[in-house]
Amino acid sequence: MTQVTAERPQVAEALQPVRRIRVAGVFVITLAAVVVLAGVHLTQGTSSVGAGDLLRLVIGQGTDNSANILVASRLPRLLAGVLVGLALGVAGAGLQSLARNPLASPDTLGVNAGAYLAVVVVAAFGINLPVLPAGGVAFAGGLAAAVLVLALSAGGTSGPTRLILAGSAVAMALSGVTTLLMLLRREETVGTFAWGSGTLVQTDLDAVGQMAPIVAISLVAALWLASRLDILSLGDDTAAVLGVRVRRTRVLITLVTVMLSAAAVTVAGPVGFVGLVAPVLVRLVAPLVPGLMRHRVLLPLSGLSGILVVLAADVVLRAVLGGQAGVEIPTGIMTMLVGAIVLVWLARRYRDSGPSRTPSGASSGLRSLRTFWIVVGVLGVLLVGALVFAMLAGDAFLRTGDIANWVNGQSGRAITYVLDQRFPRVLSAVLCGAALAIAGATVQAVCRNPLAEPGILGITGGAGVGAVVTLMLAPAAGIWLLSGVASAAALGTFALVYLVSWRGGLSSDRLVLIGVGVSSATTAIITFVIVYTNPWNITMAMTWLSGSTYGRTLPQVIPVTAALLVLTPVVVLARRELDLLSLDDDVPRILGVRLERTRLLALAASALLTSAAVSAIGVVGFVGLVAPHAARALVGGRHSRLLPVAALLGAVLVSVADSLGRTLLAPAQIPAGLLTAMIGAPYFVYLLWRTRTTKL
């Protein structure tokens, strides 16, 4: 097995002498580009004030209307973009130097998600904080998330896969809690959905004016640490020998970068991937200009690049979709799309570093056959109990006698109505849980990565895009159309990830990294479709995207039933090949397994199972991750035993989550996907923490 690794720290570049004239030329060109973009930015908006009106205003011949629009609307938006781009660009460069990993950023380290959750928590309780206290709250949330992710990924030095997965898991868990709060406290958090994707809409200069000193102080602090970051790029031991206090420097740069990110979130919400893209742009120019990677140059130049990214995204958004779209659609959606492309590009540039992973073979932790049947028996009993509990629990808690009468057709009208409504959603939860668990077990075996699941590979996001587009464009679409489009989109997304990941062969870690990038792009597309087509029905879309069985009918269960009946035997027949694939690439080749064909068929089956489940109950995360792991712990890694146990565990998990979701806060309902994410995310974090000394 080969592992994809991060680029080697660019030590030589970091210590190159600064060629002042060339560096000054780069700064001048970048500043000129910022000025041009700012000028274009000022001419865009919902009013009829154009470039001519603004020019007349400059020479003292403008109207009061032009001046009012400039001061009240366009200038605050422009300055917000400048402040956010500057802060995130510097924060991204600092975090990448801290982690010695070009994939580090406020997004991939969960900083933005933590800051966003902290702000939403305050809003959910009806507390309206002034700007500075709100910034403090965002700082606390972002700092907690960053510390957790860096701890799980050994400071980011254990490889890009662990860093990205740790950041994705923490961000997903925090986003789940955020969504739950927004669903439960709709009135208090109204408007935060679009803001949560990063919007530059400002009503005045208050937020920008109060956050500007925070950003300025943080920039000065970052430049003060620049020389230490140069030395730190040589390695912790060398830096310590040269007199740099490594731990103190790491703590200080973490605080500075989180403060910059929190300031940006306070002004505009979490604007995605600017911190990732901006330093990459500087790195592209670095080979032509010696000394550009010295941190006293890199940090301010990354800030200017961040301004370019934000302003360019906002200009393109309004140029393509019009001024009104610039108000309704968050700028962060555009930056997320660009960032996802950069993430995919970076992932394709990584090289293999040779065998480095301890394979989790099929025989690892193998239990006896007797243990397997005991586990199957116990899980069978638990599943029956979960089914009975699911039929009994809800707004009205029924008795088992009611179920018996309903089965025999002897129940009263009210009981019959209630159970007729509950039965399809209970059935869909069980079947979708089993489908997601089987898909997750297959993906983990093929990717040979214990932290992989269909959602991380972008399959779930692709299905979500197809389903949301169908729901928004054709609200009356039947289940077969919805399932068909979701399946096609999932397969298309999977094909894209697979083809882009292919580079002289398929590296499973490259597949995961590119899947994460594509998954981020699908999230941006889903948000765009919701906001652009039906901004007044966000709650419905959020509920569906959170995975809900509410209102399911028996016809909607048919696709996932068909997928299970057709694809489960295919996966079971390939159980021996899955055992071999989970070892390494050489063993299956020696034993005559057609590696690429088997891998492709297995992943295609996983994509279809996932898309069928998503089309039935929406996006449910973490089941494909948690259930196979728990099954492996119970019966070992042999897939003839792992697959049925994982399917039972997945069915029980989603069924229990669905039952609790419609019982705990009845008559309000919590989507099952949120509960599974809140159960699965801590387990994921525990898994990362337990394996923090091994490379993934």
C-alpha positions in Angstrom: 0.0 0.0 0.0 1.3 3.4 -0.8 0.3 6.5 0.9 -0.2 9.9 -0.5 1.8 12.4 1.5 1.9 16.2 1.7 4.5 18.1 -0.3 7.7 18.3 1.5 8.1 21.6 3.3 9.5 24.1 1.0 12.5 24.7 3.2 14.8 26.0 0.5 12.2 28.4 -0.7 11.4 29.6 2.8 15.1 30.5 3.4 15.8 32.1 0.0 17.0 35.7 0.1 14.4 38.2 -0.8 14.9 39.8 -4.2 13.5 43.2 -3.3 12.9 44.5 -6.8 11.1 41.3 -8.0 9.1 41.1 -4.8 8.1 44.7 -5.0 7.0 44.1 -8.6 4.7 41.3 -7.4 3.2 43.5 -4.7 2.6 46.4 -7.2 0.9 44.0 -9.7 -1.2 42.5 -7.0 -2.2 45.9 -5.6 -3.1 47.1 -9.1 -5.3 44.1 -9.6 -7.0 44.7 -6.3 -7.6 48.4 -7.2 -9.1 47.4 -10.6 -11.4 44.8 -9.0 -12.4 47.2 -6.4 -13.3 49.8 -9.0 -15.4 47.2 -10.9 -17.0 46.1 -7.6 -18.1 49.6 -6.8 -20.0 49.9 -10.1 -22.1 46.8 -9.4 -25.3 46.7 -7.4 -29.1 46.7 -7.5 -29.5 50.4 -8.2 -28.9 52.2 -11.5 -25.8 54.1 -10.3 -23.1 53.2 -12.7 -19.4 54.0 -13.3 -20.2 57.4 -14.8 -22.1 58.4 -11.8 -19.3 57.4 -9.5 -16.7 59.2 -11.7 -18.8 62.4 -11.5 -18.9 61.9 -7.7 -15.1 61.8 -7.6 -14.7 65.1 -9.4 -17.4 66.8 -7.3 -20.3 66.7 -9.8 -22.2 63.7 -8.5 -25.7 63.6 -7.0 -26.8 63.0 -3.5 -28.4 59.8 -4.5 -25.1 58.4 -5.9 -23.3 59.5 -2.7 -25.9 57.8 -0.5 -25.8 54.6 -2.4 -22.0 54.6 -2.4 -21.7 55.2 1.3 -24.7 53.2 2.5 -24.4 50.1 0.4 -21.5 49.6 -2.0 -18.6 50.9 0.1 -19.5 48.7 3.2 -19.7 45.6 0.9 -16.4 46.4 -0.7 -14.6 47.0 2.6 -16.1 43.9 4.0 -14.7 41.9 1.1 -11.3 43.5 1.6 -11.2 42.9 5.3 -12.5 39.3 5.0 -10.1 38.4 2.2 -7.1 40.0 4.0 -7.9 38.2 7.3 -8.5 34.7 5.7 -5.5 34.9 3.3 -3.1 35.6 6.2 -4.8 33.1 8.4 -4.6 30.4 5.8 -0.9 31.0 5.2 -0.2 31.0 8.9 -2.1 27.7 9.4 -0.3 26.0 6.5 3.0 27.0 7.9 2.0 25.9 11.4 0.9 22.5 10.1 3.5 22.3 7.4 0.7 21.2 5.2 -0.7 23.1 2.1 -4.1 21.7 2.8 -4.5 23.5 6.1 -6.9 26.4 6.2 -9.6 27.8 8.5 -12.1 25.5 6.7 -10.2 22.3 6.7 -9.3 22.8 10.4 -12.9 23.4 11.4 -12.2 27.0 12.6 -15.0 28.5 10.5 -17.5 25.8 11.6 -16.6 26.3 15.2 -16.9 30.1 15.0 -20.2 29.8 13.1 -21.7 27.4 15.7 -20.7 29.7 18.6 -22.5 32.6 16.9 -25.6 30.5 16.1 -25.7 29.3 19.7 -25.9 32.8 21.0 -28.5 33.7 18.4 -30.6 30.7 19.2 -31.1 31.8 22.7 -32.3 35.2 21.5 -29.2 37.1 22.6 -28.2 39.9 20.3 -24.6 40.7 21.0 -22.7 43.8 19.8 -20.0 43.3 17.2 -17.0 43.0 19.5 -18.6 40.5 21.9 -19.9 38.5 18.9 -16.3 38.4 17.7 -15.1 37.1 21.0 -17.7 34.3 20.9 -16.7 33.4 17.4 -13.0 33.4 18.5 -13.8 31.0 21.3 -15.7 28.6 19.1 -13.0 28.7 16.3 -10.2 28.2 18.7 -11.8 25.1 20.3 -12.4 23.5 16.9 -8.8 24.3 15.7 -7.2 22.9 18.9 -9.3 19.7 18.6 -8.4 19.1 14.9 -4.7 19.9 15.4 -4.6 17.5 18.3 -6.3 14.7 16.3 -4.0 15.2 13.3 -0.7 15.6 15.4 -0.5 19.2 14.5 -1.1 18.5 10.8 2.3 16.8 10.4 0.9 13.2 10.3 -0.2 13.6 6.7 -2.9 15.4 4.7 -5.5 12.6 4.9 -5.7 12.6 8.7 -5.8 16.4 8.7 -8.6 16.6 6.1 -10.6 13.8 7.7 -10.2 15.2 11.2 -11.3 18.7 10.0 -14.2 17.3 8.0 -15.4 15.2 10.9 -15.3 18.0 13.4 -16.8 20.4 10.9 -19.6 17.9 10.1 -20.4 17.4 13.7 -20.4 21.1 14.4 -22.6 21.7 11.4 -25.0 19.1 12.6 -25.4 20.8 15.9 -25.7 24.2 14.1 -28.5 22.8 11.8 -30.3 21.3 14.7 -30.3 24.7 16.5 -31.5 26.4 13.4 -34.4 23.9 13.0 -35.4 24.1 16.7 -35.0 27.9 17.0 -36.2 29.0 13.6 -37.4 32.4 14.5 -34.3 33.3 16.5 -31.9 32.1 13.8 -33.8 33.3 10.7 -31.5 34.5 8.1 -28.4 32.6 9.3 -28.7 29.9 6.6 -27.5 32.2 3.8 -25.1 34.0 6.2 -23.7 30.6 7.1 -22.3 30.3 3.6 -20.5 33.7 3.8 -22.2 36.9 2.6 -20.8 40.3 2.1 -24.1 42.1 2.4 -23.6 44.9 5.0 -26.1 47.5 6.2 -23.4 49.9 7.5 -19.8 50.1 8.4 -20.2 49.2 12.0 -19.0 45.6 11.8 -16.1 46.4 9.4 -15.1 49.4 11.5 -15.0 47.4 14.8 -13.2 44.4 13.4 -10.6 46.3 11.4 -8.4 47.1 14.5 -8.6 43.4 15.5 -7.4 42.4 12.0 -4.7 45.0 12.0 -3.3 43.9 15.4 -3.4 40.3 14.3 -1.5 41.2 11.1 1.2 43.0 13.1 1.5 39.9 15.4 1.7 37.6 12.4 4.5 39.6 10.9 6.3 39.7 14.3 6.2 35.9 14.2 7.3 35.7 10.5 11.1 35.1 11.2 10.2 32.3 13.7 8.0 30.6 11.1 10.9 30.7 8.6 13.0 28.8 11.1 10.2 26.5 12.2 9.9 25.3 8.6 13.3 23.6 9.1 11.6 21.3 11.7 10.9 21.4 15.4 14.3 20.0 16.5 16.3 22.3 14.3 14.2 25.3 15.3 14.7 24.5 19.0 18.5 24.2 18.5 18.4 27.6 16.8 16.7 29.2 19.8 13.1 29.2 18.7 10.6 28.3 21.4 8.6 25.9 19.3 5.6 25.3 21.6 5.2 29.0 22.3 5.4 29.9 18.6 2.8 27.3 17.7 0.4 28.6 20.4 0.9 32.2 19.3 0.4 31.6 15.6 -2.7 29.5 16.4 -4.2 32.3 18.4 -3.4 34.9 15.7 -4.8 32.9 12.9 -8.0 31.9 14.8 -8.4 35.6 15.7 -8.2 36.6 12.1 -10.7 33.8 11.1 -13.1 34.8 13.9 -13.0 38.5 12.7 -13.9 37.4 9.2 -16.7 35.2 10.4 -18.1 38.0 12.6 -18.2 40.3 9.5 -19.4 38.0 6.8 -20.0 34.5 8.1 -17.8 31.6 7.1 -16.5 32.4 3.6 -15.3 29.1 2.4 -11.8 28.1 1.2 -10.3 31.6 0.8 -7.6 30.6 3.4 -6.8 27.6 1.2 -6.7 29.3 -2.2 -4.9 32.5 -1.4 -1.6 30.9 -0.3 -1.8 28.5 -3.2 -1.8 31.5 -5.6 1.3 32.8 -4.0 2.9 29.4 -4.2 2.3 29.3 -7.9 4.3 32.5 -8.4 7.0 31.6 -5.9 9.3 29.6 -8.4 9.6 32.8 -10.5 10.4 35.2 -7.6 13.0 34.0 -5.1 12.2 34.9 -1.5 8.5 35.0 -2.0 8.0 32.2 0.5 9.7 34.1 3.3 7.0 34.7 5.8 7.5 38.5 6.0 6.6 38.4 2.3 4.3 35.4 2.2 1.9 36.5 4.9 1.0 40.0 3.5 1.0 38.7 -0.1 -1.4 35.9 0.9 -3.6 38.6 2.4 -3.7 40.5 -0.9 -4.4 37.3 -2.7 -7.3 36.7 -0.3 -8.7 40.1 -1.2 -8.4 39.2 -4.9 -10.2 35.9 -4.4 -13.1 37.4 -2.5 -13.6 40.4 -4.7 -13.3 38.4 -7.9 -15.9 35.9 -6.6 -18.2 38.7 -5.7 -17.7 40.5 -9.1 -18.3 37.3 -11.1 -21.3 36.4 -9.1 -23.0 39.8 -9.7 -21.8 40.0 -13.3 -23.3 36.6 -14.2 -26.5 36.6 -12.1 -27.2 40.3 -11.6 -27.1 42.7 -8.7 -30.1 41.2 -6.9 -28.5 37.8 -6.9 -25.5 39.4 -5.1 -27.9 40.2 -2.2 -29.6 36.8 -2.1 -26.7 34.4 -2.9 -23.8 34.3 -0.5 -20.4 35.1 -2.0 -19.0 32.1 0.0 -20.6 29.7 -2.4 -18.4 30.9 -5.3 -15.3 30.8 -3.1 -16.2 27.2 -2.0 -16.5 26.1 -5.6 -13.1 27.6 -6.4 -11.6 26.2 -3.2 -12.9 22.7 -4.0 -11.2 22.8 -7.4 -7.9 23.9 -5.8 -8.3 21.1 -3.3 -8.7 18.5 -6.1 -5.7 20.0 -7.9 -3.5 19.8 -4.8 -4.6 16.2 -4.2 -3.6 15.2 -7.7 -0.1 16.7 -7.2 0.7 14.5 -4.2 3.1 11.7 -4.7 3.3 8.2 -3.1 5.9 7.8 -0.4 6.0 4.0 -0.4 4.4 1.5 2.0 3.6 3.1 5.2 0.3 1.8 6.5 -0.4 -1.1 8.5 -3.1 -2.9 6.7 -6.2 -3.9 8.5 -6.4 -7.4 7.0 -9.5 -9.6 6.8 -8.2 -11.8 9.5 -7.5 -9.0 12.0 -9.4 -9.5 15.2 -11.2 -12.5 13.7 -13.7 -13.9 16.2 -15.0 -17.5 16.3 -18.0 -18.7 14.3 -19.9 -19.1 17.6 -19.3 -15.5 18.5 -20.5 -14.4 15.1 -23.8 -16.3 15.4 -24.3 -14.9 19.0 -23.7 -11.4 17.7 -26.1 -11.9 14.8 -28.7 -13.3 17.2 -28.4 -10.4 19.7 -28.5 -7.8 16.9 -31.6 -9.6 15.4 -33.3 -9.3 18.8 -32.3 -5.6 19.0 -33.6 -4.9 15.5 -37.0 -6.5 16.4 -37.0 -4.4 19.6 -36.1 -1.3 17.6 -38.9 -2.0 15.1 -41.5 -2.5 17.9 -40.3 0.7 19.7 -40.4 2.6 16.5 -44.0 1.6 15.9 -45.0 2.4 19.4 -43.1 5.7 19.9 -44.1 9.1 18.5 -46.6 11.9 19.2 -48.8 9.3 20.8 -47.2 6.3 22.6 -49.2 3.2 21.6 -49.4 -0.3 23.2 -48.2 -3.5 21.7 -51.9 -4.7 21.6 -52.6 -1.8 19.2 -50.0 -3.2 16.8 -51.4 -6.7 17.1 -54.9 -5.4 16.3 -53.5 -3.3 13.4 -51.8 -6.3 11.9 -55.0 -8.3 12.2 -57.0 -5.4 10.7 -59.0 -4.9 13.9 -57.7 -1.6 15.2 -59.8 1.6 15.5 -59.7 4.4 12.9 -57.4 6.6 14.9 -54.9 3.8 15.6 -55.0 2.6 12.1 -54.3 6.1 10.8 -51.3 6.6 13.1 -49.7 3.2 12.3 -50.4 3.5 8.6 -48.3 6.7 8.8 -45.5 5.2 10.9 -45.0 1.9 9.1 -43.5 3.4 5.9 -41.0 5.6 7.8 -40.0 2.8 10.1 -39.4 0.6 7.2 -37.5 3.2 5.2 -35.2 3.9 8.2 -34.4 0.2 8.6 -33.7 -0.4 4.9 -31.7 2.8 4.4 -29.6 2.1 7.5 -28.7 -1.3 6.1 -28.0 0.0 2.6 -25.7 2.7 4.0 -23.8 0.3 6.2 -23.2 -2.2 3.4 -22.0 0.7 1.2 -19.7 2.0 3.9 -18.2 -1.5 4.5 -17.5 -1.9 0.8 -15.9 1.6 0.4 -13.7 1.1 3.4 -12.4 -2.2 2.0 -11.8 -0.8 -1.5 -10.2 2.4 -0.2 -8.3 0.5 2.5 -9.0 3.4 4.7 -10.8 2.9 8.0 -12.1 6.5 7.9 -13.6 6.4 4.5 -17.4 6.3 3.8 -19.7 7.1 0.9 -20.2 10.7 2.1 -16.5 11.5 2.2 -16.1 10.2 -1.3 -18.7 12.7 -2.6 -21.3 10.1 -3.4 -23.8 11.3 -0.9 -23.3 14.9 -1.9 -23.8 14.0 -5.6 -27.0 12.2 -4.8 -28.1 15.2 -2.7 -27.5 17.6 -5.6 -29.6 15.5 -7.9 -32.4 15.2 -5.4 -32.4 18.8 -4.4 -32.4 20.0 -8.0 -35.4 17.7 -8.7 -37.2 18.9 -5.6 -36.7 22.6 -6.4 -37.4 22.4 -10.1 -40.3 19.8 -9.9 -41.8 19.8 -6.4 -44.4 17.3 -7.5 -41.9 14.8 -8.9 -42.6 11.2 -8.1 -40.2 9.0 -6.1 -39.0 7.2 -9.2 -38.0 10.4 -10.9 -36.4 11.6 -7.7 -34.5 8.3 -7.2 -33.5 8.2 -10.8 -32.0 11.6 -10.9 -30.3 11.1 -7.5 -28.8 7.8 -8.6 -27.6 9.3 -11.9 -26.0 12.3 -10.1 -24.4 9.9 -7.5 -23.0 7.8 -10.3 -21.8 10.8 -12.2 -20.1 12.2 -9.1 -18.5 8.9 -8.4 -17.3 8.6 -12.0 -15.8 12.1 -11.8 -14.0 11.4 -8.5 -12.7 8.1 -9.8 -11.4 9.4 -13.1 -9.8 12.5 -11.6 -8.1 10.3 -8.9 -6.6 8.0 -11.6 -3.0 9.0 -12.2 -1.0 6.0 -13.4 -3.2 3.9 -11.0 -5.6 4.5 -8.2 -4.3 5.7 -4.9 -6.9 5.2 -2.2 -5.7 8.2 -0.2 -5.8 10.4 -3.3 -9.3 9.1 -3.9 -10.4 10.2 -0.4 -8.8 13.7 -0.7 -10.4 14.3 -4.1 -13.7 13.0 -2.8 -13.6 15.5 0.0 -13.0 18.3 -2.5 -15.9 17.2 -4.7 -18.1 16.7 -1.6 -17.4 20.4 -0.7 -18.3 21.5 -4.2 -21.6 19.6 -4.0 -22.4 21.3 -0.7 -21.9 24.7 -2.4 -24.1 23.7 -5.3 -26.8 22.5 -3.0 -26.7 25.7 -1.1 -26.8 27.7 -4.3 -29.8 25.8 -5.7 -31.8 26.3 -2.5 -31.0 30.0 -2.1 -31.4 30.8 -5.8 -34.6 28.9 -6.5 -36.6 29.0 -3.4 -35.1 31.0 -0.6 -38.4 31.1 1.3 -38.6 27.3 1.7 -35.2 26.7 3.3 -36.5 24.8 6.3 -37.9 22.1 4.0 -34.6 21.7 2.2 -32.6 21.8 5.4 -34.9 19.1 6.9 -34.4 16.9 3.8 -30.6 17.5 3.7 -30.5 16.5 7.4 -32.0 13.1 6.6 -35.6 12.8 7.6 -38.2 10.0 7.3 -41.0 12.4 7.8 -43.9 11.8 5.4 -42.4 8.7 3.8 -44.8 6.5 1.9 -44.5 2.9 0.8 -43.8 3.7 -2.9 -40.8 5.8 -1.7 -39.3 2.7 -0.1 -39.4 0.6 -3.2 -36.1 1.9 -4.8 -34.0 1.2 -1.8 -35.7 -2.2 -1.4 -34.8 -3.0 -5.0 -31.3 -1.8 -4.6 -30.8 -4.0 -1.5 -32.3 -7.0 -3.2 -30.1 -6.6 -6.4 -26.8 -5.2 -5.1 -26.4 -6.9 -1.7 -25.9 -10.4 -3.4 -23.4 -8.7 -5.7 -21.4 -7.4 -2.8 -21.7 -10.7 -0.9 -20.4 -12.6 -3.9 -17.4 -10.4 -4.0 -16.6 -10.9 -0.3 -13.4 -12.8 -1.0 -12.2 -10.1 -3.3 -13.0 -7.5 -0.7 -11.0 -9.4 1.9 -8.0 -9.4 -0.4 -8.5 -5.8 -1.4 -8.3 -4.8 2.2 -4.8 -6.2 2.5 -2.8 -4.5 -0.3 -2.6 -4.3 -4.1 0.0 -7.1 -4.5 -1.8 -10.0 -2.9 -5.0 -9.8 -5.0 -3.0 -9.5 -8.2 -0.9 -12.5 -7.3 -4.0 -14.5 -6.6 -5.5 -13.6 -10.0 -8.0 -10.9 -8.9 -8.7 -8.3 -11.6 -8.0 -5.4 -9.3 -9.4 -2.4 -11.2 -12.5 -4.1 -12.4 -13.3 -5.5 -8.9 -12.6 -2.1 -7.4 -14.8 -0.3 -9.9 -17.7 -2.7 -9.5 -17.6 -2.5 -5.8 -17.6 1.3 -5.7 -20.3 1.4 -8.3 -22.5 -0.9 -6.1 -21.8 1.4 -3.1 -22.8 4.5 -5.1 -26.1 2.9 -6.1 -26.9 1.8 -2.6 -26.1 5.2 -1.2 -28.1 7.1 -3.9 -31.1 4.9 -3.3 -31.0 5.6 0.5 -30.4 9.3 0.0 -33.4 9.5 -2.4 -35.6 7.8 0.2 -34.7 9.6 3.4 -32.3 12.4 2.4 -28.7 12.8 3.5 -27.8 10.6 6.5 -24.2 10.8 7.5 -21.8 8.6 9.5 -23.9 5.4 9.3 -21.5 4.1 6.6 -18.6 4.9 8.9 -19.8 3.8 12.3 -21.6 0.5 11.4 -18.7 -1.2 9.6 -16.3 -0.2 12.4 -18.5 -1.5 15.1 -19.1 -4.7 13.1 -15.3 -5.2 12.6 -14.8 -4.8 16.4 -17.5 -7.4 17.1 -16.8 -10.1 14.5 -13.5 -9.2 12.8 -12.6 -8.1 9.3 -13.7 -11.0 7.2 -16.5 -9.7 4.9 -18.6 -12.8 5.0 -19.3 -12.0 8.6 -18.7 -8.2 8.6 -21.4 -7.4 6.0 -24.4 -8.9 7.7 -23.4 -7.6 11.1 -22.8 -4.1 9.7 -26.2 -4.2 7.9 -28.0 -5.1 11.2 -26.1 -2.4 13.1 -26.9 0.2 10.4 -30.6 -0.7 10.5 -30.7 -0.5 14.3 -28.8 2.8 14.4 -31.0 4.6 11.9 -34.2 3.1 13.4 -33.4 4.2 16.9 -32.3 7.7 15.7 -35.6 8.1 13.8 -37.6 6.9 16.8 -35.8 9.3 19.2 -35.9 12.1 16.7 -39.7 12.1 16.6 -40.2 11.4 20.3 -37.8 13.5 22.3 -39.2 16.9 21.4 -42.7 15.8 20.1 -44.5 17.3 18.4 -41.3 18.9 17.0 -39.2 16.4 15.1 -35.4 16.1 14.9 -34.2 14.6 11.5 -32.7 11.2 11.9 -29.6 12.3 10.0 -28.8 14.9 12.6 -29.0 12.3 15.4 -26.8 9.8 13.6 -24.3 12.6 12.9 -24.3 13.6 16.5 -23.8 9.9 17.5 -21.3 9.1 14.8 -19.1 12.2 14.9 -17.9 11.6 18.5 -17.2 8.1 17.6 -15.2 9.3 14.5 -13.3 11.7 16.7 -12.6 8.9 19.2 -11.4 6.7 16.3 -9.0 9.4 15.1 -7.7 9.9 18.6 -7.1 6.2 19.2 -5.2 5.9 15.9 -3.3 9.3 16.2 0.1 7.6 16.4 -0.5 5.7 13.1 -0.6 7.1 9.5 -3.8 6.8 7.6 
